[in-house]
Amino acid sequence: MPTSRVSFDVNLLRLRKLLVHDGLIAVADGRVRLDTGRVWCDVLAFESRLAAPSASPWAGDPLTIYRGPLFGDDQVPPWAVSARERLRGRFLRAVASRGSEAEAGARWSEAIAIYERGLEQDNLAEEFYRGVMRCHLAQGDAAAALRAYRRCRELLSIVLGVQPSPQTQALYQSGSE
């Protein structure tokens, strides 16, 4: 038996022992799979909840399920970079879409919470700062909008060495008048 196959079998056995319960991992057709009926996986839950937003409420909000980049802050193996970026992109698009929907429905506090959730994951997403600013301005809270602008301006300057876009600056000017 080739050494790689022995190594795979040994590691699979170790993983099964760590998981304690039998049948959580299946190997078939050269693929290793989790029994998704018995194992919760955040990536699968996030993707399925995005695909079916009207699924049962116990499934959770996809914006809450997403806890940050795949593999966290650890060094990402090269084979996982595209999956990590794909998930991050899906999360950011979901934030933008849900925030816009809440704004369109004049649900300002909800929209602010959605945009802030997005900023927790990407504090350089200028689009989310604009969303926060628009919502605060719609609520008549120019001071909060100004704080959001300043936070945006400082982070963009410190991290990227750039100023906010003309669109963000125009929104700031409209709120400071």
C-alpha positions, -999 to 999 in steps of 0.1 A, spaced: 0 0 0 15 34 -9 28 56 19 3 84 12 -26 60 15 -14 47 48 -9 83 60 -44 92 49 -59 62 66 -41 69 99 -51 105 99 -87 96 90 -88 71 119 -74 98 143 -100 123 131 -128 98 136 -116 91 172 -115 129 179 -151 132 167 -161 104 191 -193 94 172 -193 69 144 -205 77 110 -198 115 110 -172 111 82 -178 91 51 -153 83 24 -168 74 -10 -156 78 -46 -123 92 -34 -140 120 -14 -143 127 23 -176 141 34 -192 151 67 -227 138 75 -244 172 73 -274 158 90 -253 153 121 -225 178 118 -229 215 118 -205 233 95 -205 271 95 -195 274 58 -223 251 48 -248 268 71 -238 302 58 -241 293 21 -274 274 25 -289 302 45 -279 327 18 -294 304 -9 -327 300 10 -333 331 31 -369 319 39 -356 287 55 -366 279 90 -357 305 116 -335 281 136 -311 280 107 -298 314 117 -291 347 100 -263 344 75 -248 377 86 -245 363 121 -233 329 110 -203 344 91 -177 349 118 -149 361 97 -125 348 71 -121 311 65 -93 298 87 -94 331 107 -63 351 109 -41 321 105 -19 317 74 -42 304 47 -31 273 27 -28 282 -10 -56 257 -19 -81 276 4 -75 312 -8 -101 312 -35 -127 297 -11 -119 322 16 -123 351 -8 -155 337 -24 -171 334 11 -159 369 21 -173 383 -12 -207 366 -6 -209 380 29 -201 416 18 -226 414 -10 -252 401 14 -245 430 38 -248 455 9 -281 440 -3 -297 436 32 -286 471 42 -301 486 11 -334 467 16 -336 479 52 -329 515 40 -355 512 13 -380 502 40 -369 531 63 -358 506 89 -328 528 98 -317 511 130 -318 477 113 -298 491 84 -272 506 107 -268 473 125 -264 455 92 -238 479 79 -219 479 112 -218 441 110 -202 444 76 -177 469 90 -167 444 117 -155 422 89 -141 448 65 -134 482 82 -123 496 49 -157 491 31 -165 527 23 -199 517 9 -209 506 44 -198 538 60 -219 557 35 -249 534 45 -243 542 82 -241 579 74 -273 579 53 -292 562 80 -281 585 107 -289 615 86 -323 601 78 -329 598 116 -318 634 120 -286 624 139 -259 645 120 -234 640 149 -235 602 145 -231 605 107 -201 628 113 -186 602 136 -190 575 109 -174 598 83 -144 605 106 -139 568 114 -140 561 76 -116 589 68 -91 580 95 -90 543 86 -87 549 49 -59 574 56 -40 552 81 -43 519 63 -44 528 26 -31 564 26 -62 577 6 -90 600 13 -127 590 12 -142 590 -23 -160 621 -37 -193 603 -31 -185 598 6 -173 634 9 -204 647 -8 -226 628 17 -205 643 45 -210 678 31 -247 673 28 -249 662 65 -228 690 78 -248 718 63 
